[in-house]
Amino acid sequence: MKTSTPVIEDGRLEPIAAKVLARERLSFEDGVALYRSPDLLALGWLANYVREKRHGDVCYFNVNRHINPTNVCVAHCKLCAFGRSPDAPGAYTFALEEIWQRAEQGLREGATEFHLVGGLHPDLPFDYFLDLIRGLKVRCPGVHLKAFTMVEVGYFARISKLSISDTLLALKDAGVDSLPGGGAEIFNPRVRKVICDHKVSGQQWLNIARTAHQIGLRSNATMLYGHIESDEERAEHLLSLRALQDETGGFVAFIPLAFHPENTGLAHLPKPTGFTDLKTRGSRTSRPSQSHACCSIISTTSKLIGSCSPRAWRKLRCGLGPMISTARSWRKKSITMPAPPPRSSRRAPSSNG
């Protein structure tokens, strides 16, 4: 990899660059400065420098299928365009046999991982989800099951009257291999009170992740950006994840998620810009103990793929590590990627999803 010092136009980045090149840990103040800097090229160079120092000039990927058992949800978060009330138009809950059939179709299409997340259904018992996992393990034994966010785990514990630890152990015994990182949003209470006040708190999310890691279930971690959060609250979120990673080493991937305001209770907000997207990938330089940053490419329509793919390659040069090709297991879509810059790619181990 190239190790020459980048041209830095923003003087605020000079001391941060010195820390990065010396492999020193960045502070909260450094994280805020990274977010506030307009010097995207220098920021991307620094993030990519950290990534290549840790992992080489390699992009990892897996073949992932999303399975959403139900969109019925009691939370009614303002940030969400997915959840529905039980009697609302568009509400659905799949029978287990239908999910298993669609999963088998995904397996025939080459899926190496199933990503299972859904709403907090008021009537489905915990056993429904345990049976779902057991059935997938029997039918698709070689596929990695990344299932249920910390928010869902907290809800399962409540409706089953089990401890968080016992809930996670039941999921692990049923066949869950790892947990996705959704529901983290922004940990700060001010933000959560507005965007997701009926979910677990930020501290509860971290505590559930800690318990999962302690019993041998690794997980992803996410951050939802581009809504009402401040630069300071983003940096605070990243440092909370870094502190837990120092403690457990259980996070596999960090996934920055851009907020899409359409059809949400926050539809009046503008979308995050491409500049913000790239800067968010670069600002995770403040998290050197994290394994990877990760971008999801969701293959639901060719228009979405066509619009995301060129930007994806730019993200690779702003510190992005693996990429996950995702699609609903019952919908087969072809993905045409533009010619990338010179770079090797490798299929990631299942646990890296």
Protein Blocks (a to p, Z undefined) as FASTA:
>chain_A
ZZbdcddfblklmmmmmmmmnopacdfklmmmmmmpcblmlmmmmmmmmmmmmnopaddd
dddddddfbfcdfklpakbckbccfkbghiacddfklmmmmmmmmmmnopabdcdddddd
fkbcfklmmmmmmmmmmmmmmbccdehifklmmmmmmmnopafklmmmmmmmnopabdcf
ehklpablklmmmmommbccfklmmmmmmmmmmnopacdddddehilbcfklmmmmmmmm
mmmmmmnopafbdcdddddfehpaklmpccddfklmmmmmmmmmmmmmbfbdcdddddfb
fklmmmmmmmmmmmmmnopabdcddddfkbccddddddddddddddddfklZZ
